Amino acid sequence: MNNYMKNAIRPIVLATALALSAPAYAGIDNVTALANALTIQGASFNQKKGQLQVFLSGYTGPLQVSSYSDNTIVVFLPPNVAPGSYVLSLGKSADDVNAEDFFLTLGVQGEKGDTGDTGATGPQGATGATGPQGATGAQGTKGDTGATGGQGPQGVKGDTGATGGQGPQGVKGDTGATGGQGPQGVKGDTGATGGQGAQGVKGDTGTTGGQGPQGVKGDTGATGGSGPQGVKGDTGATGAQGPQGDPGVFDPTKGIANQTTRQLGANFNVTGDGTVGGTFTAYVIKPNYDSGWFLVKSDPHSDIPHRSANGDIHLLKDFPGAPSRLMIHQCGALDVNGECTTRIVIAGTAGYHDGSATINPVSVTSDFFHIYLSTVGSWWAWGYWNALTGWGCEGHDCFTAYYRVMAWR
């Protein structure tokens, strides 16, 4: 590396990023340089398909990476890189059309020279597209016109103002002669970034630099896609017949037998055609206890049906312990065959209790052997509501009904 580059011990001034294409991978905020390395800062550098590569215009291969993280990448500059303007690209490859580009200038900033002659006025540019109307600011007091200051640093982008009227076409001035190079001026402020210069002649290949330090281990790349299905292998030879196993023991209370007759000792009833993938039909699982229809009067003193000492209807169930599921049906009348001739109210585990109707039972409880239904004499024994007639009992006595209690173990 020449002395011109070795003396660059402070951050080299870098150009403002120009969005040449919509960034598809990451965003570069700024780039700084010290001696033989560049530090790139931004966001979203870690990609699902692996690390991105850093390219410098004028060099075909990617720059060597010293360290890599989601928001910072450090790369080594090529040996003997010449001062000048370059384009730094961050992408998957050198020809990646979606790469993020950043203009930068390498080399020591010279001291400020004398102000050159004003150049000729350029031709009138084409009128740009009209931007959205900005908000009108408050009218300020007109100040005196100050002297033109030097160009300041790039400011934050302001809101788009209203489009002004087009000025008259200026007369094109003659191009002034190029002045001779003046003496070394005092170091000036950082100037605005100039346009990219023409491609220089390719220099001789420099000597290979020494081995750089071990870089930080990068993140694990995304898992690659599944490979294509392999060719099916030949079918292996059939193995020898194994010995006959001992016959199994079937418990009809814990398993479903493959048969067409009812399975005795079981608490379920299913049928099927006996083939793999065949039909399988399940029937209603019968309750472990079914009281059948019995007459109920709301008034506990009527003793219909017989009440306990506490005035509750008590039913002796066929299994020990409290049921896991219980259902009460209510009917207004039965025919000679014991079938309900009115609508059946499905009361669930209790009656209906609110401000407009109160229907027994008040509550349903259970102990180890019994189910208890508590009733109130002033409440209906059955009834239901519809939109046309409201609450009613189909013309029957609302305080007399038939109940059916079903319970499952």
C-alpha positions as CSV (number, residue, x, y, z in Angstrom):
1,M,0.0,0.0,0.0
2,N,1.5,3.5,-0.9
3,N,2.2,6.2,1.6
4,Y,-0.9,8.1,0.4
5,M,-3.1,5.4,1.8
6,K,-1.0,4.5,4.8
7,N,-1.4,8.1,6.2
8,A,-5.2,7.7,6.2
9,I,-5.4,7.2,10.0
10,R,-8.8,9.0,10.4
11,P,-12.2,7.9,8.9
12,I,-12.2,8.6,5.2
13,V,-15.1,10.8,4.1
14,L,-17.8,8.7,2.4
15,A,-20.4,9.7,0.0
16,T,-24.2,9.7,0.6
17,A,-26.0,6.5,-0.4
18,L,-27.9,6.6,-3.7
19,A,-30.8,4.2,-4.1
20,L,-29.9,2.8,-7.6
21,S,-32.4,-0.1,-7.1
22,A,-35.0,-1.1,-4.5
23,P,-33.1,-2.9,-1.7
24,A,-34.2,-6.5,-1.6
25,Y,-32.0,-7.7,1.2
26,A,-30.7,-5.0,3.6
27,G,-30.3,-1.3,4.1
28,I,-26.9,0.5,4.3
29,D,-26.8,3.5,6.6
30,N,-23.1,4.5,6.3
31,V,-19.7,3.2,5.4
32,T,-16.4,4.3,7.1
33,A,-12.8,3.3,6.4
34,L,-9.6,3.1,8.4
35,A,-6.3,2.1,6.7
36,N,-7.1,-1.2,4.8
37,A,-10.7,-2.0,6.0
38,L,-14.2,-0.8,5.5
39,T,-16.9,-0.8,8.2
40,I,-20.5,-1.1,6.8
41,Q,-23.4,-0.3,9.1
42,G,-27.1,-0.8,8.4
43,A,-29.8,-3.3,9.2
44,S,-31.1,-6.8,8.2
45,F,-27.7,-8.1,7.0
46,N,-28.5,-11.7,8.2
47,Q,-30.4,-13.4,5.5
48,K,-32.3,-16.8,5.5
49,K,-30.1,-18.1,2.7
50,G,-26.8,-17.1,4.1
51,Q,-24.5,-14.1,4.2
52,L,-24.5,-11.4,1.6
53,Q,-21.2,-10.5,-0.3
54,V,-19.5,-7.1,-0.6
55,F,-18.3,-6.0,-4.0
56,L,-16.2,-2.8,-5.0
57,S,-16.5,-1.4,-8.5
58,G,-13.4,-2.2,-10.5
59,Y,-12.8,-5.5,-8.7
60,T,-14.4,-8.7,-9.9
61,G,-14.4,-10.8,-6.7
62,P,-16.1,-10.1,-3.4
63,L,-14.1,-8.4,-0.6
64,Q,-12.7,-10.6,2.1
65,V,-15.0,-10.4,5.2
66,S,-13.3,-9.8,8.6
67,S,-16.5,-9.9,10.7
68,Y,-20.3,-10.1,10.0
69,S,-23.4,-9.4,12.1
70,D,-27.0,-8.4,11.4
71,N,-26.1,-4.6,11.5
72,T,-22.3,-4.4,10.9
73,I,-20.0,-5.9,8.3
74,V,-16.2,-5.4,8.3
75,V,-14.3,-6.2,5.1
76,F,-10.7,-5.7,4.0
77,L,-9.9,-3.4,1.1
78,P,-8.0,-4.8,-1.9
79,P,-4.2,-4.2,-1.7
80,N,-3.0,-0.9,-3.2
81,V,-6.5,0.4,-3.8
82,A,-6.2,3.8,-5.5
83,P,-7.9,6.9,-4.1
84,G,-11.1,7.8,-5.9
85,S,-14.8,7.3,-6.2
86,Y,-16.2,3.8,-6.0
87,V,-19.6,1.9,-5.8
88,L,-19.9,-0.6,-3.0
89,S,-22.5,-3.3,-3.6
90,L,-24.1,-5.6,-1.0
91,G,-25.8,-8.6,-2.6
92,K,-25.8,-12.3,-3.3
93,S,-23.4,-12.1,-6.3
94,A,-21.6,-9.5,-8.5
95,D,-24.5,-9.4,-11.0
96,D,-27.3,-9.4,-8.4
97,V,-29.9,-6.8,-9.8
98,N,-31.4,-6.4,-6.3
99,A,-28.1,-5.6,-4.6
100,E,-27.9,-2.5,-2.3
101,D,-25.4,0.1,-3.8
102,F,-23.5,2.8,-1.9
103,F,-21.2,5.5,-3.5
104,L,-18.1,6.2,-1.6
105,T,-14.8,8.1,-2.0
106,L,-11.5,6.7,-0.8
107,G,-8.4,8.8,-0.2
108,V,-7.2,11.6,2.1
109,Q,-9.4,14.8,1.9
110,G,-7.2,17.6,0.5
111,E,-7.3,21.1,2.0
112,K,-9.8,23.6,0.6
113,G,-8.7,25.3,-2.6
114,D,-9.6,28.7,-4.0
115,T,-13.1,29.0,-5.3
116,G,-13.2,28.4,-9.1
117,D,-14.9,30.6,-11.7
118,T,-18.6,30.2,-11.9
119,G,-19.5,27.7,-14.6
120,A,-21.9,28.4,-17.5
121,T,-25.6,28.0,-16.8
122,G,-26.7,24.6,-17.9
123,P,-29.8,24.0,-20.1
124,Q,-33.2,24.1,-18.6
125,G,-34.1,20.7,-17.2
126,A,-37.4,18.9,-17.9
127,T,-40.2,19.8,-15.5
128,G,-40.5,17.2,-12.7
129,A,-43.7,15.5,-11.6
130,T,-45.9,17.7,-9.4
131,G,-45.6,16.6,-5.8
132,P,-48.4,16.6,-3.2
133,Q,-49.5,20.0,-1.8
134,G,-47.5,20.7,1.4
135,A,-49.0,22.4,4.5
136,T,-48.8,26.3,4.3
137,G,-46.3,27.6,6.9
138,A,-46.7,30.8,8.9
139,Q,-45.6,34.0,7.1
140,G,-42.2,35.0,8.5
141,T,-40.7,38.6,8.6
142,K,-38.6,39.2,5.5
143,G,-34.9,39.4,6.4
144,D,-32.0,41.1,4.6
145,T,-30.4,39.1,1.9
146,G,-27.2,37.6,3.3
147,A,-24.0,36.7,1.5
148,T,-24.0,33.2,-0.1
149,G,-22.4,30.8,2.4
150,G,-20.5,27.7,1.6
151,Q,-22.5,24.5,0.9
152,G,-23.5,22.9,4.2
153,P,-23.9,19.2,5.0
154,Q,-26.8,17.3,3.7
155,G,-29.9,18.2,5.7
156,V,-32.9,16.1,6.7
157,K,-35.3,15.8,3.8
158,G,-38.2,18.3,4.3
159,D,-41.8,18.0,3.3
160,T,-42.5,18.6,-0.4
161,G,-43.6,22.1,-1.0
162,A,-46.1,23.4,-3.5
163,T,-44.8,23.4,-7.1
164,G,-43.6,26.9,-8.2
165,G,-44.2,28.4,-11.5
166,Q,-41.7,27.7,-14.3
167,G,-39.1,30.4,-14.8
168,P,-38.0,31.7,-18.2
169,Q,-35.4,29.9,-20.3
170,G,-31.9,31.2,-19.5
171,V,-29.4,31.9,-22.2
172,K,-26.7,29.3,-22.4
173,G,-23.3,30.7,-21.5
174,D,-20.0,29.9,-23.1
175,T,-17.8,27.4,-21.4
176,G,-15.0,29.1,-19.6
177,A,-11.3,28.1,-20.1
178,T,-9.8,25.7,-17.6
179,G,-7.6,27.6,-15.2
180,G,-4.2,26.5,-14.1
181,Q,-3.8,24.6,-10.9
182,G,-3.5,27.0,-8.0
183,P,-1.4,26.5,-4.9
184,Q,-2.4,24.2,-2.1
185,G,-5.3,25.9,-0.4
186,V,-6.3,25.8,3.2
187,K,-8.3,22.7,4.1
188,G,-12.0,23.4,3.3
189,D,-15.2,22.0,4.5
190,T,-16.4,18.6,3.1
191,G,-17.9,19.2,-0.3
192,A,-20.9,17.6,-1.8
193,T,-20.4,14.1,-3.3
194,G,-19.4,14.3,-6.9
195,G,-20.7,12.1,-9.7
196,Q,-19.0,8.8,-10.4
197,G,-15.9,9.2,-12.5
198,A,-15.0,7.3,-15.6
199,Q,-13.6,3.7,-15.2
200,G,-9.8,3.9,-14.8
201,V,-7.4,1.7,-16.5
202,K,-7.0,-1.6,-14.7
203,G,-3.7,-1.6,-12.7
204,D,-1.3,-4.4,-12.3
205,T,-2.2,-7.1,-9.9
206,G,-0.6,-6.4,-6.5
207,T,1.3,-8.9,-4.4
208,T,-0.8,-11.2,-2.3
209,G,-1.3,-9.8,1.2
210,G,-0.6,-11.7,4.4
211,Q,-3.2,-14.0,6.0
212,G,-5.8,-11.9,7.7
213,P,-7.1,-12.6,11.2
214,Q,-9.7,-15.3,11.8
215,G,-13.1,-13.8,11.2
216,V,-16.1,-14.1,13.6
217,K,-18.1,-17.3,13.0
218,G,-21.1,-16.5,10.8
219,D,-24.7,-17.6,11.6
220,T,-25.8,-21.0,10.5
221,G,-27.3,-20.8,7.0
222,A,-30.9,-21.9,6.2
223,T,-31.5,-25.6,5.7
224,G,-31.5,-26.5,2.0
225,G,-34.5,-28.0,0.2
226,S,-35.1,-31.7,0.2
227,G,-33.4,-33.6,-2.6
228,P,-35.3,-35.4,-5.3
229,Q,-36.9,-38.8,-4.6
230,G,-34.4,-41.6,-5.1
231,V,-35.1,-44.5,-7.4
232,K,-37.1,-47.3,-5.7
233,G,-34.9,-50.2,-4.8
234,D,-35.7,-53.8,-5.6
235,T,-38.0,-55.7,-3.3
236,G,-36.1,-57.8,-0.8
237,A,-36.6,-61.6,-0.5
238,T,-39.5,-62.8,1.7
239,G,-38.4,-63.7,5.2
240,A,-39.0,-67.1,6.7
241,Q,-42.4,-67.8,8.4
242,G,-42.2,-67.1,12.1
243,P,-43.4,-69.5,14.7
244,Q,-47.1,-69.5,15.7
245,G,-47.8,-67.2,18.7
246,D,-49.8,-68.1,21.7
247,P,-53.6,-67.3,21.4
248,G,-54.6,-64.1,23.0
249,V,-57.3,-63.6,25.7
250,F,-60.1,-61.2,24.8
251,D,-62.0,-59.2,27.5
252,P,-65.4,-58.2,26.1
253,T,-65.8,-55.5,28.7
254,K,-62.6,-53.6,27.5
255,G,-62.4,-54.2,23.8
256,I,-64.6,-54.3,20.7
257,A,-64.8,-57.7,19.0
258,N,-65.1,-58.1,15.2
259,Q,-68.4,-59.9,15.0
260,T,-72.0,-59.3,13.8
261,T,-73.8,-60.3,16.9
262,R,-74.2,-58.2,20.1
263,Q,-71.2,-58.4,22.3
264,L,-72.4,-59.5,25.8
265,G,-70.8,-58.0,28.9
266,A,-70.0,-54.8,27.0
267,N,-71.4,-51.3,27.6
268,F,-71.3,-50.3,23.9
269,N,-73.1,-51.4,20.7
270,V,-71.2,-51.0,17.4
271,T,-71.3,-52.8,14.1
272,G,-68.9,-53.0,11.1
273,D,-68.3,-55.0,8.0
274,G,-65.0,-56.5,9.4
275,T,-62.6,-55.2,6.7
276,V,-59.8,-52.7,7.0
277,G,-61.1,-49.3,5.9
278,G,-64.7,-50.6,6.0
279,T,-67.7,-48.9,7.5
280,F,-68.0,-48.5,11.3
281,T,-71.3,-47.5,12.9
282,A,-71.8,-46.6,16.5
283,Y,-75.3,-46.6,18.2
284,V,-76.5,-44.6,21.1
285,I,-74.8,-45.6,24.4
286,K,-77.6,-46.5,26.7
287,P,-77.7,-44.8,30.1
288,N,-76.6,-46.8,33.1
289,Y,-79.9,-45.8,34.8
290,D,-83.3,-45.0,33.2
291,S,-86.2,-44.2,35.5
292,G,-88.8,-44.4,32.7
293,W,-91.8,-42.0,32.8
294,F,-93.3,-41.3,36.3
295,L,-96.0,-38.9,37.5
296,V,-94.8,-35.7,39.3
297,K,-96.9,-33.1,41.2
298,S,-95.2,-29.8,42.1
299,D,-96.5,-29.7,45.7
300,P,-94.2,-31.8,47.9
301,H,-97.1,-32.4,50.3
302,S,-99.0,-34.4,47.6
303,D,-96.3,-37.1,48.0
304,I,-96.6,-37.9,44.2
305,P,-94.3,-39.5,43.8
306,H,-93.2,-40.5,47.2
307,R,-90.9,-37.9,48.9
308,S,-88.2,-38.3,51.4
309,A,-88.3,-36.8,54.9
310,N,-86.9,-33.6,53.4
311,G,-89.6,-33.5,50.8
312,D,-87.3,-34.5,47.9
313,I,-88.1,-37.0,45.1
314,H,-85.5,-39.7,45.6
315,L,-84.6,-42.3,42.9
316,L,-82.5,-45.4,43.6
317,K,-80.0,-45.7,40.7
318,D,-78.4,-48.9,39.4
319,F,-74.8,-48.0,40.1
320,P,-72.7,-46.6,43.0
321,G,-71.3,-43.1,43.0
322,A,-72.5,-39.8,41.5
323,P,-73.3,-39.9,37.8
324,S,-70.9,-38.2,35.3
325,R,-73.9,-37.2,33.1
326,L,-77.6,-36.7,33.8
327,M,-80.6,-35.8,31.6
328,I,-84.3,-34.9,32.7
329,H,-87.2,-35.2,30.2
330,Q,-90.6,-33.6,31.0
331,C,-93.9,-34.4,29.4
332,G,-97.5,-33.1,29.8
333,A,-99.4,-36.4,29.2
334,L,-99.0,-40.0,28.2
335,D,-101.1,-42.3,26.1
336,V,-102.2,-45.9,26.9
337,N,-98.9,-47.2,25.7
338,G,-96.9,-44.9,28.0
339,E,-95.7,-42.7,25.1
340,C,-95.6,-38.9,25.5
341,T,-98.4,-37.1,23.6
342,T,-97.0,-33.5,24.1
343,R,-93.8,-31.9,23.3
344,I,-90.9,-33.2,25.5
345,V,-89.0,-30.5,27.4
346,I,-85.3,-31.4,27.6
347,A,-84.7,-29.9,31.0
348,G,-81.0,-31.0,31.3
349,T,-80.1,-31.2,34.9
350,A,-82.7,-28.8,36.3
351,G,-85.7,-26.8,35.4
352,Y,-86.0,-23.2,34.1
353,H,-85.7,-20.3,36.7
354,D,-85.9,-16.6,35.9
355,G,-88.2,-13.7,36.5
356,S,-90.8,-14.7,33.8
357,A,-91.1,-18.4,34.5
358,T,-90.1,-20.8,37.3
359,I,-90.3,-24.6,36.4
360,N,-89.3,-27.5,38.7
361,P,-87.1,-29.1,39.7
362,V,-85.3,-26.4,41.7
363,S,-82.1,-28.5,42.0
364,V,-80.9,-32.0,41.3
365,T,-78.3,-33.7,43.6
366,S,-76.9,-37.2,44.2
367,D,-75.2,-39.3,46.8
368,F,-73.7,-42.8,46.5
369,F,-76.9,-44.6,45.7
370,H,-79.7,-42.0,45.0
371,I,-80.6,-39.1,42.8
372,Y,-82.7,-36.3,44.5
373,L,-85.1,-33.9,42.8
374,S,-86.2,-30.9,44.8
375,T,-89.5,-29.2,43.9
376,V,-91.5,-26.1,45.0
377,G,-95.3,-26.2,45.2
378,S,-95.8,-22.8,43.6
379,W,-93.6,-23.6,40.5
380,W,-94.8,-25.4,37.4
381,A,-94.0,-29.1,37.0
382,W,-93.4,-28.6,33.2
383,G,-93.9,-26.0,30.4
384,Y,-92.1,-24.2,27.7
385,W,-92.1,-20.9,25.7
386,N,-92.7,-20.1,22.0
387,A,-92.9,-16.9,20.1
388,L,-96.7,-16.9,19.5
389,T,-98.2,-17.9,22.8
390,G,-95.4,-17.3,25.3
391,W,-95.1,-19.6,28.3
392,G,-97.7,-22.5,28.4
393,C,-98.4,-26.2,29.0
394,E,-100.5,-27.0,25.8
395,G,-103.7,-26.8,27.8
396,H,-102.7,-29.3,30.5
397,D,-102.2,-28.8,34.2
398,C,-98.9,-27.0,34.5
399,F,-98.4,-28.3,38.0
400,T,-98.7,-32.0,37.0
401,A,-96.3,-33.7,34.6
402,Y,-94.4,-36.8,33.8
403,Y,-90.6,-37.0,34.4
404,R,-88.0,-39.3,33.0
405,V,-84.5,-39.3,34.5
406,M,-81.5,-40.8,32.7
407,A,-78.0,-41.1,34.2
408,W,-74.6,-42.4,33.1
409,R,-71.9,-43.8,35.3
